[in-house]
Amino acid sequence: MRRISAEKIIAAVSELCIDSNCQLNEDLIVLLKKSQQREKGRAKRVIASILENIKIAERERIPICQDTGMVKIFLEVGYNLKINFGKFSSFSDIIQEGVRRGYKDGYLRKSIVNSLSRINTKDNTPAVIHEKIVAGNHLKIKVLIKGFGAENMAKVRMLPPDSKEKEIKMFVIDSIKEASSNPCPPVIVGIGIGGTAEKAASLAEEALLEPVNEVIAKPKAVAISRSHSEALAEESLIEKFEKELLREINKLNIGPAGLGGKTTALSVRIKTFPTHIAGLPVAVNISCWANRHKEITL
Amino acid sequence: MKIVTPLERKEIRKLKAGDEILLSGVIYTARDAAHKRMVKKLPFDLRNQVIYYTGPTPAPPGKIIGSCGPTTGYRMDPYTPTLLRWGLKGMVGKGDRSKEVIEAIKRYQSLYLIALGGCGALYSQFVKRVKLIAYPDLGCEAILKLEVKNFPLIVGIDSYGRDIYK
């Protein structure tokens, strides 16, 4: 049994919140630079401004975007890890304290309000937390910052069970078209297929945490006691479908900042899960170009 | 093209959708919650002024403002025609606007200017002065009077109703 203190977790969450807001992951910057080479005219100038913005944020350690978002946290907790709660009464309270500290110390915007009264909680909590218990004695923390220009464009649809890729594609393309310039293109598209309504929505969200470079090694179909060949078959379908969707989306000419161009999306990532014989839930979650996420294993 | 605030009719009429401009002078921040209040009672003289749809991050030590990029314009659509009728001449935001707003922009000969979404760190460099003037209780949604210099913008909807997104 390994022990970890609440303070160590709080410090890590706080740091991840600040880092995610001020610095983009390298794979995304590489993709943006590639798209700059592809574009010309206004689209090229927009990407140049985006890249300059990223540089300034990193240099001055200020947020890339003033919408420092709602925080989503994905946890993998090893069951051989003993957390010393100290004064906290729940694991979730420890994580929320980390968010609170990060948003205060990092001079990040507090954008969270009570849903009906619209009264601000003043510390950007609560974050949305997803927990998974796994083998081991580690704690993996992933932080995803979601601005609401993009989050407002998320969609879930329950398609009929006989729907094929064509129907899924139509739903995705329509969602991107409707979102247009609002989610700050070039976007990253996360798609969840299968499960239930809420499972599809969270798969779409998790898809945004995937690396965005073109080659991905690890399997994305959620393998739970399914045979290896089944998982592989699903995997190759996913990869093909991701490429096809990216191509189609980039034909829409929404372009950087919605002002036209070849790059409407930088990356499309799909996650699937088995579903019921009577339906096919599909969710789309869009991230702005500033897909801000960081992770750490303690 | 260099443009200064308060906006003059002559200057507004010269601009067309797609023009890239550098804006200098005073602009006022206001987003969702501030708009909701403003249409009941104005906290400052709107005539010929420019509103920037932004809610900046808190200023870190040694800086006057944090990150301050544009928020999505369409959420302000229900309030915009009223503010234009009261003399507002320019708005800075991102994303497209409703048919009613485009009509009102045309009728009151005003401008919708576009800043690039997500580029808040970049835009903070053009802000030279900041003063809180209304609704401090709204936190990041309070109204700030900003003095900006050569703030780069694109004309999104011009005073003739031409729309860059169309």
HADDOCK unambig.tbl for C-alpha pairs under 7 A between the chains (distance, minus, plus):
assign (segid A and resid 50 and name CA) (segid B and resid 119 and name CA) 6.17 0.50 0.50
assign (segid A and resid 53 and name CA) (segid B and resid 119 and name CA) 5.46 0.50 0.50
assign (segid A and resid 53 and name CA) (segid B and resid 121 and name CA) 5.62 0.50 0.50
assign (segid A and resid 53 and name CA) (segid B and resid 122 and name CA) 4.67 0.50 0.50
assign (segid A and resid 56 and name CA) (segid B and resid 121 and name CA) 6.19 0.50 0.50
assign (segid A and resid 56 and name CA) (segid B and resid 122 and name CA) 6.45 0.50 0.50
assign (segid A and resid 57 and name CA) (segid B and resid 121 and name CA) 5.42 0.50 0.50
assign (segid A and resid 62 and name CA) (segid B and resid 66 and name CA) 6.70 0.50 0.50
assign (segid A and resid 62 and name CA) (segid B and resid 67 and name CA) 6.51 0.50 0.50
assign (segid A and resid 62 and name CA) (segid B and resid 121 and name CA) 6.53 0.50 0.50
assign (segid A and resid 63 and name CA) (segid B and resid 67 and name CA) 5.85 0.50 0.50
assign (segid A and resid 63 and name CA) (segid B and resid 121 and name CA) 6.37 0.50 0.50
assign (segid A and resid 64 and name CA) (segid B and resid 67 and name CA) 6.97 0.50 0.50
assign (segid A and resid 64 and name CA) (segid B and resid 118 and name CA) 6.60 0.50 0.50
assign (segid A and resid 64 and name CA) (segid B and resid 119 and name CA) 6.43 0.50 0.50
assign (segid A and resid 64 and name CA) (segid B and resid 120 and name CA) 6.02 0.50 0.50
assign (segid A and resid 64 and name CA) (segid B and resid 121 and name CA) 5.41 0.50 0.50
assign (segid A and resid 65 and name CA) (segid B and resid 67 and name CA) 6.02 0.50 0.50
assign (segid A and resid 65 and name CA) (segid B and resid 69 and name CA) 6.37 0.50 0.50
assign (segid A and resid 65 and name CA) (segid B and resid 118 and name CA) 4.64 0.50 0.50
assign (segid A and resid 65 and name CA) (segid B and resid 119 and name CA) 5.79 0.50 0.50
assign (segid A and resid 65 and name CA) (segid B and resid 120 and name CA) 4.62 0.50 0.50
assign (segid A and resid 65 and name CA) (segid B and resid 121 and name CA) 6.43 0.50 0.50
assign (segid A and resid 66 and name CA) (segid B and resid 55 and name CA) 6.79 0.50 0.50
assign (segid A and resid 66 and name CA) (segid B and resid 56 and name CA) 5.33 0.50 0.50
assign (segid A and resid 66 and name CA) (segid B and resid 57 and name CA) 5.32 0.50 0.50
assign (segid A and resid 66 and name CA) (segid B and resid 67 and name CA) 4.78 0.50 0.50
assign (segid A and resid 66 and name CA) (segid B and resid 68 and name CA) 5.24 0.50 0.50
assign (segid A and resid 66 and name CA) (segid B and resid 69 and name CA) 5.96 0.50 0.50
assign (segid A and resid 66 and name CA) (segid B and resid 120 and name CA) 5.51 0.50 0.50
assign (segid A and resid 107 and name CA) (segid B and resid 57 and name CA) 6.63 0.50 0.50
assign (segid A and resid 107 and name CA) (segid B and resid 58 and name CA) 5.33 0.50 0.50
assign (segid A and resid 107 and name CA) (segid B and resid 59 and name CA) 6.82 0.50 0.50
assign (segid A and resid 107 and name CA) (segid B and resid 60 and name CA) 5.92 0.50 0.50
assign (segid A and resid 108 and name CA) (segid B and resid 57 and name CA) 5.51 0.50 0.50
assign (segid A and resid 108 and name CA) (segid B and resid 58 and name CA) 6.39 0.50 0.50
assign (segid A and resid 109 and name CA) (segid B and resid 57 and name CA) 4.55 0.50 0.50
assign (segid A and resid 109 and name CA) (segid B and resid 58 and name CA) 6.31 0.50 0.50
assign (segid A and resid 109 and name CA) (segid B and resid 140 and name CA) 6.97 0.50 0.50
assign (segid A and resid 149 and name CA) (segid B and resid 72 and name CA) 6.41 0.50 0.50
assign (segid A and resid 181 and name CA) (segid B and resid 95 and name CA) 5.15 0.50 0.50
assign (segid A and resid 182 and name CA) (segid B and resid 72 and name CA) 6.27 0.50 0.50
assign (segid A and resid 182 and name CA) (segid B and resid 95 and name CA) 5.16 0.50 0.50
assign (segid A and resid 184 and name CA) (segid B and resid 117 and name CA) 5.35 0.50 0.50
assign (segid A and resid 184 and name CA) (segid B and resid 118 and name CA) 6.94 0.50 0.50
assign (segid A and resid 257 and name CA) (segid B and resid 116 and name CA) 6.14 0.50 0.50
assign (segid A and resid 257 and name CA) (segid B and resid 117 and name CA) 6.66 0.50 0.50
assign (segid A and resid 259 and name CA) (segid B and resid 165 and name CA) 6.55 0.50 0.50
assign (segid A and resid 290 and name CA) (segid B and resid 118 and name CA) 6.89 0.50 0.50
